[in-house]
């Protein structure tokens, strides 16, 4: 079992956004956690060209980041390419 007590805050929560200048104007196509945002952005560029990675909140512990990711997965349980459209509809109150 992994020990999380007194874990360093070295993990980022992020969303991959296509279009728009910010999270509100863009379409969220993926979310996740990483310890290297630049590397993950380069990896996502192959799957989602013309996208960018937006950091969500501050750096956090791995346990807290994974909890956030699981909550997002439960809240929006659709395949990653469709998540953005669903997220936009939900945030618009549709």
C-alpha positions as CSV (number, residue, x, y, z in Angstrom):
1,X,0.0,0.0,0.0
2,X,1.2,3.5,-0.8
3,X,1.6,5.9,2.1
4,X,0.1,9.3,1.4
5,X,0.7,11.0,4.8
6,X,2.9,14.1,4.5
7,X,3.1,13.6,0.8
8,X,4.6,16.5,-1.3
9,X,2.3,18.8,-3.3
10,X,3.9,18.0,-6.6
11,X,1.0,16.9,-8.8
12,X,-1.0,19.1,-11.1
13,X,-4.7,18.8,-12.1
14,X,-5.3,19.9,-15.6
15,X,-7.8,20.0,-18.5
16,X,-7.0,19.9,-22.2
17,X,-8.9,22.7,-24.0
18,X,-9.5,23.2,-27.7
19,X,-10.6,26.5,-29.1
20,X,-11.4,29.7,-27.2
21,X,-8.9,31.8,-25.2
22,X,-9.7,30.3,-21.8
23,X,-11.6,27.5,-20.1
24,X,-15.0,29.2,-20.4
25,X,-14.6,29.8,-24.2
26,X,-13.0,26.5,-25.1
27,X,-14.2,23.0,-25.3
28,X,-12.8,20.6,-22.6
29,X,-11.8,17.4,-24.3
30,X,-9.8,15.7,-21.6
31,X,-8.8,16.1,-17.9
32,X,-6.2,14.4,-15.8
33,X,-3.3,14.6,-13.3
34,X,0.4,14.8,-13.9
35,X,3.7,15.9,-12.4
36,X,4.9,17.5,-15.6
37,X,2.5,19.8,-17.4
38,X,4.8,20.6,-20.4
39,X,5.4,16.9,-21.1
40,X,1.6,16.1,-20.9
41,X,0.8,19.0,-23.2
42,X,3.2,17.7,-25.8
43,X,1.7,14.2,-25.5
44,X,-1.8,15.6,-25.9
45,X,-0.9,17.6,-29.0
46,X,-0.6,14.4,-30.9
47,X,-4.2,13.4,-30.1
48,X,-5.7,16.9,-29.9
49,X,-3.9,19.2,-32.3
50,X,-4.3,23.0,-31.6
51,X,-5.2,22.3,-28.0
52,X,-3.6,23.5,-24.8
53,X,-3.3,22.3,-21.2
54,X,-4.9,24.5,-18.5
55,X,-3.8,24.0,-14.9
56,X,-6.7,23.6,-12.5
57,X,-6.0,25.0,-9.1
58,X,-2.6,24.7,-7.3
59,X,-0.2,21.8,-7.1
60,X,-1.6,19.2,-4.8
61,X,-0.8,15.8,-3.4
62,X,-1.2,12.7,-5.6
63,X,-4.0,11.4,-3.4
64,X,-6.0,14.7,-3.7
65,X,-5.4,14.9,-7.5
66,X,-6.6,11.3,-8.1
67,X,-9.7,12.0,-6.0
68,X,-10.5,15.0,-8.1
69,X,-10.0,13.0,-11.3
70,X,-12.3,10.2,-10.1
71,X,-15.0,12.8,-9.2
72,X,-14.7,14.3,-12.7
73,X,-15.0,10.8,-14.2
74,X,-18.1,10.1,-12.2
75,X,-19.7,13.4,-12.9
76,X,-19.1,13.3,-16.6
77,X,-18.9,9.5,-17.5
78,X,-18.5,9.8,-21.2
79,X,-15.6,9.0,-23.6
80,X,-12.9,11.7,-23.5
81,X,-13.5,13.1,-27.0
82,X,-17.2,13.8,-26.0
83,X,-16.5,15.2,-22.6
84,X,-16.0,18.8,-23.8
85,X,-19.4,19.0,-25.5
86,X,-21.1,17.5,-22.4
87,X,-19.2,19.9,-20.1
88,X,-20.2,22.9,-22.1
89,X,-23.9,21.9,-22.1
90,X,-23.8,21.3,-18.4
91,X,-22.1,24.6,-17.6
92,X,-24.6,26.5,-19.7
93,X,-27.4,24.9,-17.7
94,X,-28.8,22.8,-20.5
